[in-house]
Amino acid sequence: MKYSIKTFHLDVDGDYTAEASMLGLPPGKMPLRLVLTTTGGHLDFSFSHTTTRDGDVMSWKYLPTTETIRKFPDIAKKGLIIFND
């Protein structure tokens, strides 16, 4: 799924964040890969892990693919976090 990078917020830790409802994602059905479009190209992220509390999913974390890191080294320490709202 492709989204504009403008849809996400950059948090203090350097991760891009959004709520699942803002992206129009169906509850509990997260894609394995997400692509952010920027003026410089496409940033490809793959699913990493979920954060849970008391058995409920709080968020999904995606990390940049090795291909994206090769093209855009500055993105290596950034991730995408999608909050379950």
Gaussian input, Z-matrix of N, CA and C with variables (Angstrom, degrees):
# hf/3-21g

backbone

0 1
 N
 C     1     B1
 C     2     B2     1     A1
 N     3     B3     2     A2     1     D1
 C     4     B4     3     A3     2     D2
 C     5     B5     4     A4     3     D3
 N     6     B6     5     A5     4     D4
 C     7     B7     6     A6     5     D5
 C     8     B8     7     A7     6     D6
 N     9     B9     8     A8     7     D7
 C    10    B10     9     A9     8     D8
 C    11    B11    10    A10     9     D9
 N    12    B12    11    A11    10    D10
 C    13    B13    12    A12    11    D11
 C    14    B14    13    A13    12    D12
 N    15    B15    14    A14    13    D13
 C    16    B16    15    A15    14    D14
 C    17    B17    16    A16    15    D15
 N    18    B18    17    A17    16    D16
 C    19    B19    18    A18    17    D17
 C    20    B20    19    A19    18    D18
 N    21    B21    20    A20    19    D19
 C    22    B22    21    A21    20    D20
 C    23    B23    22    A22    21    D21
 N    24    B24    23    A23    22    D22
 C    25    B25    24    A24    23    D23
 C    26    B26    25    A25    24    D24
 N    27    B27    26    A26    25    D25
 C    28    B28    27    A27    26    D26
 C    29    B29    28    A28    27    D27
 N    30    B30    29    A29    28    D28
 C    31    B31    30    A30    29    D29
 C    32    B32    31    A31    30    D30
 N    33    B33    32    A32    31    D31
 C    34    B34    33    A33    32    D32
 C    35    B35    34    A34    33    D33
 N    36    B36    35    A35    34    D34
 C    37    B37    36    A36    35    D35
 C    38    B38    37    A37    36    D36
 N    39    B39    38    A38    37    D37
 C    40    B40    39    A39    38    D38
 C    41    B41    40    A40    39    D39
 N    42    B42    41    A41    40    D40
 C    43    B43    42    A42    41    D41
 C    44    B44    43    A43    42    D42
 N    45    B45    44    A44    43    D43
 C    46    B46    45    A45    44    D44
 C    47    B47    46    A46    45    D45
 N    48    B48    47    A47    46    D46
 C    49    B49    48    A48    47    D47
 C    50    B50    49    A49    48    D48
 N    51    B51    50    A50    49    D49
 C    52    B52    51    A51    50    D50
 C    53    B53    52    A52    51    D51
 N    54    B54    53    A53    52    D52
 C    55    B55    54    A54    53    D53
 C    56    B56    55    A55    54    D54
 N    57    B57    56    A56    55    D55
 C    58    B58    57    A57    56    D56
 C    59    B59    58    A58    57    D57
 N    60    B60    59    A59    58    D58
 C    61    B61    60    A60    59    D59
 C    62    B62    61    A61    60    D60
 N    63    B63    62    A62    61    D61
 C    64    B64    63    A63    62    D62
 C    65    B65    64    A64    63    D63
 N    66    B66    65    A65    64    D64
 C    67    B67    66    A66    65    D65
 C    68    B68    67    A67    66    D66
 N    69    B69    68    A68    67    D67
 C    70    B70    69    A69    68    D68
 C    71    B71    70    A70    69    D69
 N    72    B72    71    A71    70    D70
 C    73    B73    72    A72    71    D71
 C    74    B74    73    A73    72    D72
 N    75    B75    74    A74    73    D73
 C    76    B76    75    A75    74    D74
 C    77    B77    76    A76    75    D75
 N    78    B78    77    A77    76    D76
 C    79    B79    78    A78    77    D77
 C    80    B80    79    A79    78    D78
 N    81    B81    80    A80    79    D79
 C    82    B82    81    A81    80    D80
 C    83    B83    82    A82    81    D81
 N    84    B84    83    A83    82    D82
 C    85    B85    84    A84    83    D83
 C    86    B86    85    A85    84    D84
 N    87    B87    86    A86    85    D85
 C    88    B88    87    A87    86    D86
 C    89    B89    88    A88    87    D87
 N    90    B90    89    A89    88    D88
 C    91    B91    90    A90    89    D89
 C    92    B92    91    A91    90    D90
 N    93    B93    92    A92    91    D91
 C    94    B94    93    A93    92    D92
 C    95    B95    94    A94    93    D93
 N    96    B96    95    A95    94    D94
 C    97    B97    96    A96    95    D95
 C    98    B98    97    A97    96    D96
 N    99    B99    98    A98    97    D97
 C   100   B100    99    A99    98    D98
 C   101   B101   100   A100    99    D99
 N   102   B102   101   A101   100   D100
 C   103   B103   102   A102   101   D101
 C   104   B104   103   A103   102   D102
 N   105   B105   104   A104   103   D103
 C   106   B106   105   A105   104   D104
 C   107   B107   106   A106   105   D105
 N   108   B108   107   A107   106   D106
 C   109   B109   108   A108   107   D107
 C   110   B110   109   A109   108   D108
 N   111   B111   110   A110   109   D109
 C   112   B112   111   A111   110   D110
 C   113   B113   112   A112   111   D111
 N   114   B114   113   A113   112   D112
 C   115   B115   114   A114   113   D113
 C   116   B116   115   A115   114   D114
 N   117   B117   116   A116   115   D115
 C   118   B118   117   A117   116   D116
 C   119   B119   118   A118   117   D117
 N   120   B120   119   A119   118   D118
 C   121   B121   120   A120   119   D119
 C   122   B122   121   A121   120   D120
 N   123   B123   122   A122   121   D121
 C   124   B124   123   A123   122   D122
 C   125   B125   124   A124   123   D123
 N   126   B126   125   A125   124   D124
 C   127   B127   126   A126   125   D125
 C   128   B128   127   A127   126   D126
 N   129   B129   128   A128   127   D127
 C   130   B130   129   A129   128   D128
 C   131   B131   130   A130   129   D129
 N   132   B132   131   A131   130   D130
 C   133   B133   132   A132   131   D131
 C   134   B134   133   A133   132   D132
 N   135   B135   134   A134   133   D133
 C   136   B136   135   A135   134   D134
 C   137   B137   136   A136   135   D135
 N   138   B138   137   A137   136   D136
 C   139   B139   138   A138   137   D137
 C   140   B140   139   A139   138   D138
 N   141   B141   140   A140   139   D139
 C   142   B142   141   A141   140   D140
 C   143   B143   142   A142   141   D141
 N   144   B144   143   A143   142   D142
 C   145   B145   144   A144   143   D143
 C   146   B146   145   A145   144   D144
 N   147   B147   146   A146   145   D145
 C   148   B148   147   A147   146   D146
 C   149   B149   148   A148   147   D147
 N   150   B150   149   A149   148   D148
 C   151   B151   150   A150   149   D149
 C   152   B152   151   A151   150   D150
 N   153   B153   152   A152   151   D151
 C   154   B154   153   A153   152   D152
 C   155   B155   154   A154   153   D153
 N   156   B156   155   A155   154   D154
 C   157   B157   156   A156   155   D155
 C   158   B158   157   A157   156   D156
 N   159   B159   158   A158   157   D157
 C   160   B160   159   A159   158   D158
 C   161   B161   160   A160   159   D159
 N   162   B162   161   A161   160   D160
 C   163   B163   162   A162   161   D161
 C   164   B164   163   A163   162   D162
 N   165   B165   164   A164   163   D163
 C   166   B166   165   A165   164   D164
 C   167   B167   166   A166   165   D165
 N   168   B168   167   A167   166   D166
 C   169   B169   168   A168   167   D167
 C   170   B170   169   A169   168   D168
 N   171   B171   170   A170   169   D169
 C   172   B172   171   A171   170   D170
 C   173   B173   172   A172   171   D171
 N   174   B174   173   A173   172   D172
 C   175   B175   174   A174   173   D173
 C   176   B176   175   A175   174   D174
 N   177   B177   176   A176   175   D175
 C   178   B178   177   A177   176   D176
 C   179   B179   178   A178   177   D177
 N   180   B180   179   A179   178   D178
 C   181   B181   180   A180   179   D179
 C   182   B182   181   A181   180   D180
 N   183   B183   182   A182   181   D181
 C   184   B184   183   A183   182   D182
 C   185   B185   184   A184   183   D183
 N   186   B186   185   A185   184   D184
 C   187   B187   186   A186   185   D185
 C   188   B188   187   A187   186   D186
 N   189   B189   188   A188   187   D187
 C   190   B190   189   A189   188   D188
 C   191   B191   190   A190   189   D189
 N   192   B192   191   A191   190   D190
 C   193   B193   192   A192   191   D191
 C   194   B194   193   A193   192   D192
 N   195   B195   194   A194   193   D193
 C   196   B196   195   A195   194   D194
 C   197   B197   196   A196   195   D195
 N   198   B198   197   A197   196   D196
 C   199   B199   198   A198   197   D197
 C   200   B200   199   A199   198   D198
 N   201   B201   200   A200   199   D199
 C   202   B202   201   A201   200   D200
 C   203   B203   202   A202   201   D201
 N   204   B204   203   A203   202   D202
 C   205   B205   204   A204   203   D203
 C   206   B206   205   A205   204   D204
 N   207   B207   206   A206   205   D205
 C   208   B208   207   A207   206   D206
 C   209   B209   208   A208   207   D207
 N   210   B210   209   A209   208   D208
 C   211   B211   210   A210   209   D209
 C   212   B212   211   A211   210   D210
 N   213   B213   212   A212   211   D211
 C   214   B214   213   A213   212   D212
 C   215   B215   214   A214   213   D213
 N   216   B216   215   A215   214   D214
 C   217   B217   216   A216   215   D215
 C   218   B218   217   A217   216   D216
 N   219   B219   218   A218   217   D217
 C   220   B220   219   A219   218   D218
 C   221   B221   220   A220   219   D219
 N   222   B222   221   A221   220   D220
 C   223   B223   222   A222   221   D221
 C   224   B224   223   A223   222   D222
 N   225   B225   224   A224   223   D223
 C   226   B226   225   A225   224   D224
 C   227   B227   226   A226   225   D225
 N   228   B228   227   A227   226   D226
 C   229   B229   228   A228   227   D227
 C   230   B230   229   A229   228   D228
 N   231   B231   230   A230   229   D229
 C   232   B232   231   A231   230   D230
 C   233   B233   232   A232   231   D231
 N   234   B234   233   A233   232   D232
 C   235   B235   234   A234   233   D233
 C   236   B236   235   A235   234   D234
 N   237   B237   236   A236   235   D235
 C   238   B238   237   A237   236   D236
 C   239   B239   238   A238   237   D237
 N   240   B240   239   A239   238   D238
 C   241   B241   240   A240   239   D239
 C   242   B242   241   A241   240   D240
 N   243   B243   242   A242   241   D241
 C   244   B244   243   A243   242   D242
 C   245   B245   244   A244   243   D243
 N   246   B246   245   A245   244   D244
 C   247   B247   246   A246   245   D245
 C   248   B248   247   A247   246   D246
 N   249   B249   248   A248   247   D247
 C   250   B250   249   A249   248   D248
 C   251   B251   250   A250   249   D249
 N   252   B252   251   A251   250   D250
 C   253   B253   252   A252   251   D251
 C   254   B254   253   A253   252   D252

   B1=1.4320
   B2=1.5256
   B3=1.3243
   B4=1.4656
   B5=1.5205
   B6=1.3448
   B7=1.4573
   B8=1.5158
   B9=1.2992
   B10=1.4607
   B11=1.5146
   B12=1.3037
   B13=1.4614
   B14=1.5316
   B15=1.3260
   B16=1.4666
   B17=1.5259
   B18=1.3323
   B19=1.4597
   B20=1.5252
   B21=1.3223
   B22=1.4616
   B23=1.5259
   B24=1.3267
   B25=1.4587
   B26=1.5230
   B27=1.3079
   B28=1.4599
   B29=1.5238
   B30=1.3501
   B31=1.4584
   B32=1.5276
   B33=1.3290
   B34=1.4650
   B35=1.5254
   B36=1.3292
   B37=1.4669
   B38=1.5200
   B39=1.3347
   B40=1.4571
   B41=1.5145
   B42=1.3249
   B43=1.4622
   B44=1.5260
   B45=1.3170
   B46=1.4604
   B47=1.5239
   B48=1.3333
   B49=1.4537
   B50=1.5262
   B51=1.3244
   B52=1.4672
   B53=1.5161
   B54=1.3145
   B55=1.4608
   B56=1.5259
   B57=1.3228
   B58=1.4644
   B59=1.5243
   B60=1.3301
   B61=1.4657
   B62=1.5276
   B63=1.3386
   B64=1.4695
   B65=1.5259
   B66=1.3313
   B67=1.4624
   B68=1.5233
   B69=1.3179
   B70=1.4633
   B71=1.5172
   B72=1.3353
   B73=1.4612
   B74=1.5240
   B75=1.3276
   B76=1.4627
   B77=1.5258
   B78=1.3248
   B79=1.4656
   B80=1.5250
   B81=1.3196
   B82=1.4554
   B83=1.5119
   B84=1.3212
   B85=1.4670
   B86=1.5222
   B87=1.3061
   B88=1.4601
   B89=1.5298
   B90=1.3279
   B91=1.4752
   B92=1.5315
   B93=1.3275
   B94=1.4631
   B95=1.5223
   B96=1.3390
   B97=1.4642
   B98=1.5182
   B99=1.3283
   B100=1.4561
   B101=1.5167
   B102=1.3109
   B103=1.4595
   B104=1.5243
   B105=1.3360
   B106=1.4537
   B107=1.5140
   B108=1.3140
   B109=1.4557
   B110=1.5243
   B111=1.3308
   B112=1.4584
   B113=1.5195
   B114=1.3132
   B115=1.4660
   B116=1.5279
   B117=1.3352
   B118=1.4570
   B119=1.5079
   B120=1.3183
   B121=1.4652
   B122=1.5097
   B123=1.3232
   B124=1.4571
   B125=1.5238
   B126=1.3221
   B127=1.4554
   B128=1.5181
   B129=1.3231
   B130=1.4613
   B131=1.5291
   B132=1.3405
   B133=1.4563
   B134=1.5195
   B135=1.3387
   B136=1.4659
   B137=1.5283
   B138=1.3372
   B139=1.4585
   B140=1.5200
   B141=1.3252
   B142=1.4607
   B143=1.5303
   B144=1.3303
   B145=1.4611
   B146=1.5299
   B147=1.3204
   B148=1.4651
   B149=1.5261
   B150=1.3146
   B151=1.4556
   B152=1.5197
   B153=1.3233
   B154=1.4635
   B155=1.5237
   B156=1.3196
   B157=1.4670
   B158=1.5125
   B159=1.3180
   B160=1.4692
   B161=1.5270
   B162=1.3189
   B163=1.4592
   B164=1.5167
   B165=1.3317
   B166=1.4652
   B167=1.5236
   B168=1.3380
   B169=1.4662
   B170=1.5274
   B171=1.3227
   B172=1.4611
   B173=1.5294
   B174=1.3568
   B175=1.4634
   B176=1.5190
   B177=1.3442
   B178=1.4583
   B179=1.5140
   B180=1.3317
   B181=1.4700
   B182=1.5230
   B183=1.3260
   B184=1.4577
   B185=1.5197
   B186=1.3251
   B187=1.4654
   B188=1.5297
   B189=1.3435
   B190=1.4648
   B191=1.5280
   B192=1.3275
   B193=1.4650
   B194=1.5244
   B195=1.3299
   B196=1.4664
   B197=1.5308
   B198=1.3162
   B199=1.4675
   B200=1.5358
   B201=1.3244
   B202=1.4668
   B203=1.5262
   B204=1.3336
   B205=1.4672
   B206=1.5228
   B207=1.3295
   B208=1.4715
   B209=1.5213
   B210=1.3263
   B211=1.4657
   B212=1.5265
   B213=1.3357
   B214=1.4657
   B215=1.5352
   B216=1.3364
   B217=1.4720
   B218=1.5309
   B219=1.3167
   B220=1.4676
   B221=1.5339
   B222=1.3065
   B223=1.4638
   B224=1.5360
   B225=1.3204
   B226=1.4710
   B227=1.5265
   B228=1.3079
   B229=1.4684
   B230=1.5196
   B231=1.3128
   B232=1.4660
   B233=1.5169
   B234=1.2849
   B235=1.4472
   B236=1.5224
   B237=1.3093
   B238=1.4514
   B239=1.5204
   B240=1.3033
   B241=1.4631
   B242=1.5190
   B243=1.3248
   B244=1.4588
   B245=1.5136
   B246=1.3123
   B247=1.4461
   B248=1.5199
   B249=1.3231
   B250=1.4491
   B251=1.5206
   B252=1.3088
   B253=1.4703
   B254=1.4739
   A1=108.71
   A2=116.28
   A3=121.51
   A4=110.52
   A5=114.40
   A6=121.81
   A7=109.06
   A8=116.02
   A9=120.45
   A10=108.82
   A11=116.62
   A12=120.83
   A13=110.52
   A14=116.65
   A15=121.13
   A16=112.28
   A17=117.58
   A18=122.16
   A19=111.03
   A20=116.93
   A21=122.85
   A22=110.91
   A23=115.38
   A24=122.33
   A25=108.06
   A26=117.43
   A27=121.80
   A28=107.29
   A29=117.52
   A30=119.59
   A31=111.29
   A32=116.33
   A33=121.07
   A34=113.01
   A35=117.57
   A36=121.37
   A37=112.42
   A38=117.12
   A39=120.85
   A40=114.40
   A41=117.70
   A42=121.24
   A43=110.36
   A44=115.66
   A45=121.61
   A46=107.49
   A47=117.55
   A48=120.78
   A49=111.39
   A50=114.77
   A51=122.18
   A52=108.09
   A53=115.65
   A54=121.20
   A55=108.23
   A56=116.02
   A57=120.97
   A58=111.79
   A59=117.24
   A60=119.95
   A61=111.84
   A62=117.63
   A63=121.13
   A64=111.06
   A65=115.68
   A66=121.04
   A67=112.18
   A68=116.17
   A69=119.88
   A70=113.25
   A71=116.86
   A72=120.68
   A73=110.39
   A74=118.24
   A75=120.08
   A76=110.33
   A77=118.23
   A78=121.33
   A79=112.09
   A80=115.86
   A81=121.67
   A82=116.35
   A83=118.88
   A84=121.04
   A85=109.00
   A86=115.79
   A87=121.48
   A88=109.97
   A89=116.70
   A90=119.82
   A91=110.47
   A92=116.06
   A93=120.47
   A94=111.99
   A95=116.99
   A96=121.42
   A97=109.68
   A98=114.77
   A99=121.96
   A100=108.40
   A101=117.02
   A102=121.93
   A103=108.13
   A104=115.45
   A105=120.75
   A106=108.13
   A107=116.52
   A108=120.50
   A109=108.68
   A110=115.53
   A111=122.52
   A112=108.03
   A113=116.33
   A114=119.06
   A115=110.86
   A116=117.85
   A117=121.47
   A118=114.68
   A119=118.50
   A120=121.16
   A121=111.66
   A122=115.62
   A123=122.32
   A124=109.73
   A125=116.44
   A126=122.57
   A127=107.53
   A128=116.66
   A129=122.88
   A130=109.14
   A131=116.62
   A132=122.57
   A133=109.38
   A134=116.53
   A135=119.92
   A136=109.17
   A137=114.99
   A138=121.75
   A139=110.67
   A140=116.22
   A141=121.72
   A142=111.48
   A143=117.09
   A144=119.95
   A145=111.67
   A146=115.13
   A147=121.04
   A148=109.31
   A149=115.34
   A150=121.79
   A151=106.37
   A152=115.97
   A153=119.85
   A154=110.95
   A155=114.63
   A156=121.75
   A157=106.81
   A158=114.96
   A159=121.20
   A160=111.87
   A161=117.46
   A162=122.41
   A163=115.17
   A164=117.58
   A165=121.19
   A166=109.86
   A167=116.39
   A168=120.77
   A169=108.72
   A170=116.22
   A171=121.79
   A172=110.92
   A173=115.50
   A174=119.09
   A175=110.50
   A176=113.99
   A177=122.75
   A178=107.43
   A179=116.75
   A180=121.19
   A181=109.24
   A182=115.11
   A183=123.30
   A184=108.37
   A185=116.54
   A186=122.16
   A187=109.58
   A188=116.96
   A189=119.21
   A190=111.17
   A191=115.44
   A192=120.01
   A193=109.49
   A194=116.10
   A195=119.68
   A196=110.99
   A197=117.21
   A198=120.60
   A199=110.88
   A200=116.28
   A201=120.42
   A202=110.40
   A203=117.34
   A204=120.70
   A205=110.56
   A206=117.07
   A207=120.23
   A208=111.02
   A209=116.50
   A210=121.13
   A211=112.38
   A212=116.07
   A213=122.13
   A214=109.28
   A215=118.32
   A216=121.37
   A217=114.08
   A218=118.00
   A219=120.53
   A220=112.83
   A221=117.37
   A222=121.03
   A223=111.91
   A224=117.68
   A225=122.20
   A226=113.59
   A227=118.34
   A228=120.71
   A229=113.13
   A230=117.09
   A231=120.67
   A232=109.82
   A233=116.07
   A234=121.74
   A235=109.40
   A236=115.19
   A237=122.13
   A238=107.52
   A239=116.17
   A240=120.23
   A241=106.92
   A242=115.66
   A243=121.26
   A244=107.91
   A245=115.88
   A246=121.58
   A247=111.23
   A248=114.63
   A249=122.05
   A250=108.10
   A251=116.48
   A252=119.12
   A253=108.34
   D1=139.15
   D2=-178.69
   D3=-108.82
   D4=138.52
   D5=177.17
   D6=-139.11
   D7=150.19
   D8=173.35
   D9=-71.89
   D10=141.50
   D11=178.06
   D12=-61.32
   D13=-22.30
   D14=179.19
   D15=-68.32
   D16=-15.97
   D17=178.62
   D18=-73.17
   D19=-22.61
   D20=-175.69
   D21=-101.69
   D22=154.68
   D23=174.55
   D24=-102.97
   D25=144.12
   D26=175.73
   D27=-92.80
   D28=116.41
   D29=-177.57
   D30=-88.14
   D31=177.01
   D32=-174.92
   D33=-65.78
   D34=-21.84
   D35=178.16
   D36=-85.88
   D37=-3.30
   D38=179.43
   D39=91.57
   D40=5.20
   D41=177.97
   D42=-91.35
   D43=149.53
   D44=173.25
   D45=-87.98
   D46=131.85
   D47=-176.17
   D48=-128.22
   D49=152.37
   D50=174.98
   D51=-160.52
   D52=163.16
   D53=174.19
   D54=-95.87
   D55=143.97
   D56=-177.05
   D57=-55.52
   D58=-38.50
   D59=-178.18
   D60=-66.73
   D61=-30.67
   D62=177.99
   D63=-65.93
   D64=-28.25
   D65=-177.75
   D66=-91.63
   D67=-6.20
   D68=-179.11
   D69=72.46
   D70=25.09
   D71=-179.52
   D72=-84.39
   D73=136.89
   D74=178.42
   D75=-67.37
   D76=142.49
   D77=-179.18
   D78=-54.98
   D79=129.36
   D80=175.95
   D81=74.83
   D82=2.15
   D83=-178.99
   D84=-119.76
   D85=78.87
   D86=-177.33
   D87=-91.94
   D88=139.29
   D89=178.18
   D90=-72.49
   D91=158.20
   D92=177.70
   D93=-78.26
   D94=-23.21
   D95=-179.97
   D96=-135.05
   D97=145.82
   D98=174.95
   D99=-132.19
   D100=144.38
   D101=178.67
   D102=-121.81
   D103=128.86
   D104=173.48
   D105=-102.78
   D106=132.28
   D107=178.13
   D108=-97.18
   D109=135.32
   D110=178.39
   D111=-132.13
   D112=173.02
   D113=176.79
   D114=-67.64
   D115=-22.67
   D116=-179.50
   D117=-91.66
   D118=-6.62
   D119=-179.45
   D120=142.97
   D121=-160.44
   D122=-178.38
   D123=-107.52
   D124=135.53
   D125=175.48
   D126=-107.59
   D127=118.62
   D128=-175.55
   D129=-100.99
   D130=127.81
   D131=179.52
   D132=-122.98
   D133=145.48
   D134=176.88
   D135=-120.64
   D136=153.05
   D137=-176.62
   D138=-60.34
   D139=136.80
   D140=178.73
   D141=-112.77
   D142=-60.27
   D143=-177.07
   D144=-166.13
   D145=169.98
   D146=175.97
   D147=-110.64
   D148=156.91
   D149=171.86
   D150=-112.66
   D151=128.13
   D152=-178.20
   D153=-122.68
   D154=157.25
   D155=173.05
   D156=-142.66
   D157=123.87
   D158=-179.87
   D159=53.31
   D160=37.12
   D161=177.48
   D162=83.84
   D163=-5.18
   D164=178.78
   D165=-99.45
   D166=137.93
   D167=177.42
   D168=-73.80
   D169=124.47
   D170=178.83
   D171=-93.78
   D172=-38.49
   D173=-178.03
   D174=-160.66
   D175=163.71
   D176=174.90
   D177=-119.54
   D178=136.11
   D179=-178.89
   D180=-112.98
   D181=135.26
   D182=176.68
   D183=-121.40
   D184=143.84
   D185=178.47
   D186=-119.25
   D187=152.03
   D188=179.85
   D189=-65.39
   D190=144.34
   D191=177.33
   D192=-73.39
   D193=163.04
   D194=179.97
   D195=-62.77
   D196=-34.32
   D197=178.06
   D198=-63.71
   D199=-42.30
   D200=178.21
   D201=-64.91
   D202=-41.38
   D203=179.44
   D204=-64.21
   D205=-37.09
   D206=177.52
   D207=-62.86
   D208=-42.94
   D209=-178.44
   D210=-75.48
   D211=-36.33
   D212=-175.49
   D213=-132.05
   D214=78.69
   D215=-175.37
   D216=-55.98
   D217=-28.69
   D218=-178.90
   D219=-66.90
   D220=-16.38
   D221=-177.48
   D222=-87.07
   D223=-5.87
   D224=-173.23
   D225=-54.96
   D226=-36.41
   D227=-176.84
   D228=-96.90
   D229=6.91
   D230=179.79
   D231=-99.40
   D232=158.43
   D233=176.08
   D234=-143.80
   D235=175.91
   D236=173.60
   D237=-112.77
   D238=133.07
   D239=175.01
   D240=-123.23
   D241=123.69
   D242=177.37
   D243=-111.36
   D244=119.31
   D245=-177.76
   D246=-86.38
   D247=137.53
   D248=177.71
   D249=-81.96
   D250=109.36
   D251=-178.65
   D252=-110.72

